[in-house]
Amino acid sequence: MSGSVNPLGNLCRVTLDLPWEVAEALADHGTAIIAAIQSAVRARKEDAARSQVQRAETDRQCDQNREDWIALAQKVQAEVARRSNGPGQRPAIVRQLAVEYGVTVQHLNTICQAFGQEVKARRNLEIVRRYFQGVSNRQIAKEHRLTPHQVGRILATQKDLIRDLRANPVELERFRGTVPAGDRS
């Protein structure tokens, strides 16, 4: 008797190759068949639980890696600002920091660039949020150390988001911060 599990399918297959005498005995005592089915079901559940644990660990590791590179990018930017005495010094400072941190200059530049893009994206979302809260471009510009013209250009780059929010009043209110995230009304 053998049992197999197809983890991608919805079937549990139990194959029995028995002499007739044994088949007749099982007909009278069918607990072995049930035991084979139980074994296959247990194996499937264990595989699913193992996969779930592995996914959770992978997600945790990705989150940790992301936090690590954000912290490194913040350190690099702070050190560049602290050590810089004038324009054009960034490449030399980054080279020194790469040696100090034991990474390549390209690695530092890549994470700093990605961090800068993330900061900019968050700032742009905050600008759109303030726009929908009815704050003037001049006030938004003041809050973000920009000019009103720059705020207008940023809003123009976010036109798809603005259009989508206007089309969905519930999401717009949630985006403005006036409806809790769990409320689906």
Contacts in CASP RR format, 6 or more apart in sequence:
PFRMAT RR
TARGET T0000
AUTHOR 0000-0000-0000
METHOD contacts of the structure
MODEL  1
MSGSVNPLGNLCRVTLDLPWEVAEALADHGTAIIAAIQSAVRARKEDAAR
SQVQRAETDRQCDQNREDWIALAQKVQAEVARRSNGPGQRPAIVRQLAVE
YGVTVQHLNTICQAFGQEVKARRNLEIVRRYFQGVSNRQIAKEHRLTPHQ
VGRILATQKDLIRDLRANPVELERFRGTVPAGDRS
1 14 0 8 1.000
1 15 0 8 1.000
1 16 0 8 1.000
1 17 0 8 1.000
1 18 0 8 1.000
1 32 0 8 1.000
1 36 0 8 1.000
2 14 0 8 1.000
2 15 0 8 1.000
3 13 0 8 1.000
3 14 0 8 1.000
3 15 0 8 1.000
3 36 0 8 1.000
3 39 0 8 1.000
3 40 0 8 1.000
4 13 0 8 1.000
4 14 0 8 1.000
4 15 0 8 1.000
4 40 0 8 1.000
5 12 0 8 1.000
5 40 0 8 1.000
5 43 0 8 1.000
5 44 0 8 1.000
5 47 0 8 1.000
6 13 0 8 1.000
7 44 0 8 1.000
7 47 0 8 1.000
12 37 0 8 1.000
12 40 0 8 1.000
12 41 0 8 1.000
12 44 0 8 1.000
13 40 0 8 1.000
14 33 0 8 1.000
14 36 0 8 1.000
14 37 0 8 1.000
14 40 0 8 1.000
16 23 0 8 1.000
16 26 0 8 1.000
16 33 0 8 1.000
18 26 0 8 1.000
26 32 0 8 1.000
26 33 0 8 1.000
69 111 0 8 1.000
69 114 0 8 1.000
69 115 0 8 1.000
70 115 0 8 1.000
70 118 0 8 1.000
72 101 0 8 1.000
72 108 0 8 1.000
72 111 0 8 1.000
73 111 0 8 1.000
73 112 0 8 1.000
73 114 0 8 1.000
73 115 0 8 1.000
73 116 0 8 1.000
74 115 0 8 1.000
76 94 0 8 1.000
76 97 0 8 1.000
76 108 0 8 1.000
76 111 0 8 1.000
76 112 0 8 1.000
77 112 0 8 1.000
77 115 0 8 1.000
79 93 0 8 1.000
79 97 0 8 1.000
80 90 0 8 1.000
80 93 0 8 1.000
80 94 0 8 1.000
80 97 0 8 1.000
83 89 0 8 1.000
83 93 0 8 1.000
83 96 0 8 1.000
84 90 0 8 1.000
84 93 0 8 1.000
94 105 0 8 1.000
94 108 0 8 1.000
94 109 0 8 1.000
94 112 0 8 1.000
95 105 0 8 1.000
97 108 0 8 1.000
98 104 0 8 1.000
98 105 0 8 1.000
98 107 0 8 1.000
98 108 0 8 1.000
101 108 0 8 1.000
123 144 0 8 1.000
124 154 0 8 1.000
124 157 0 8 1.000
124 158 0 8 1.000
125 161 0 8 1.000
126 144 0 8 1.000
127 140 0 8 1.000
127 144 0 8 1.000
127 151 0 8 1.000
127 154 0 8 1.000
127 155 0 8 1.000
127 158 0 8 1.000
128 155 0 8 1.000
128 158 0 8 1.000
128 161 0 8 1.000
128 162 0 8 1.000
128 165 0 8 1.000
128 175 0 8 1.000
129 175 0 8 1.000
129 176 0 8 1.000
129 177 0 8 1.000
130 139 0 8 1.000
130 140 0 8 1.000
130 143 0 8 1.000
131 137 0 8 1.000
131 140 0 8 1.000
131 155 0 8 1.000
131 162 0 8 1.000
132 165 0 8 1.000
132 172 0 8 1.000
132 175 0 8 1.000
132 176 0 8 1.000
133 176 0 8 1.000
136 148 0 8 1.000
137 148 0 8 1.000
137 151 0 8 1.000
137 152 0 8 1.000
137 155 0 8 1.000
138 148 0 8 1.000
140 146 0 8 1.000
140 148 0 8 1.000
140 151 0 8 1.000
141 147 0 8 1.000
141 148 0 8 1.000
141 150 0 8 1.000
141 151 0 8 1.000
144 151 0 8 1.000
146 154 0 8 1.000
155 162 0 8 1.000
164 171 0 8 1.000
165 171 0 8 1.000
165 172 0 8 1.000
165 175 0 8 1.000
166 172 0 8 1.000
170 179 0 8 1.000
170 184 0 8 1.000
170 185 0 8 1.000
173 179 0 8 1.000
174 180 0 8 1.000
174 181 0 8 1.000
174 183 0 8 1.000
END
